[in-house]
Amino acid sequence: MLRQELQTPLTRSRQWLEVVNLALSRLSRQERQLLDRLYISPEYGGVEQLCRELEIERSTLYRRRDQALLNFTRLLYGSGADEEV
């Protein structure tokens, strides 16, 4: 019985992971990079490093981050998922 009880949460987790990965795949390369470096695999000093790599100011990075999060949220939860982001 325990094995069966564990299957349902595992199945739900796998399904949710597929949904998240699909939403991430629909973002631009730069949006994925920002979300990955700032949230998925953050490193100490990551904001400064990204600013240097992209040759942008911190405020520009934060604006792009905000737009990436908005697009990801729309794709993930369906609001605007049928629209081009």
C-alpha positions as a printed Julia matrix, in Angstrom:
85×3 Matrix{Float64}:
  0.0    0.0     0.0
  2.82   2.42    0.81
  4.3    2.05   -2.68
  0.94   2.91   -4.22
  0.55   5.93   -1.93
  3.93   7.25   -3.08
  3.16   6.83   -6.78
  0.5    9.58   -6.87
  2.72  12.37   -5.47
  5.6   11.2    -7.67
  3.37  11.25  -10.75
  2.11  14.74   -9.86
  5.66  15.98   -9.35
  6.72  14.64  -12.73
  3.71  16.24  -14.41
  4.43  19.59  -12.73
  8.07  19.38  -13.81
  6.95  18.83  -17.41
  4.71  21.92  -17.21
  7.54  24.04  -15.77
 10.02  22.81  -18.37
  7.58  23.53  -21.18
  7.05  27.09  -19.92
 10.81  27.6   -19.63
 11.36  26.26  -23.15
  8.99  28.89  -24.57
 11.03  31.75  -23.14
 13.83  33.4   -25.09
 17.37  32.19  -24.53
 18.2   35.33  -22.55
 15.05  35.02  -20.39
 15.96  31.41  -19.57
 19.53  32.46  -18.8
 18.37  35.18  -16.43
 15.95  32.93  -14.56
 18.48  30.12  -14.4
 21.31  32.27  -13.11
 19.2   34.28  -10.67
 16.8   31.6    -9.34
 17.53  28.04  -10.46
 21.33  28.01  -10.02
 22.18  31.23   -8.19
 25.75  32.01   -7.24
 27.24  34.56   -4.92
 27.84  37.72   -6.96
 25.63  36.42   -9.76
 23.93  39.74  -10.45
 27.24  41.53  -10.92
 28.59  38.7   -13.06
 25.52  38.75  -15.32
 25.76  42.52  -15.67
 29.38  42.18  -16.81
 28.6   39.33  -19.21
 25.62  41.1   -20.77
 27.3   44.51  -20.58
 24.27  46.11  -18.95
 23.52  48.13  -15.84
 21.99  46.52  -12.78
 18.69  48.38  -13.31
 18.48  47.0   -16.86
 19.14  43.5   -15.57
 16.32  43.85  -13.04
 13.91  45.13  -15.71
 14.76  42.17  -17.93
 14.41  39.82  -14.97
 10.98  41.25  -14.17
  9.87  40.79  -17.79
 11.21  37.21  -17.84
  9.33  36.41  -14.63
  6.14  37.93  -16.03
  6.44  35.93  -19.25
  7.23  32.73  -17.34
  4.26  33.25  -15.02
  1.93  33.85  -17.96
  3.15  30.71  -19.7
  3.04  28.61  -16.55
 -0.43  29.59  -15.38
 -2.05  30.05  -18.76
 -2.71  33.78  -18.8
 -1.41  34.78  -22.18
 -0.06  31.32  -22.9
 -1.6   31.41  -26.36
 -0.06  34.79  -27.11
  3.45  35.5   -28.31
  5.68  36.64  -25.43
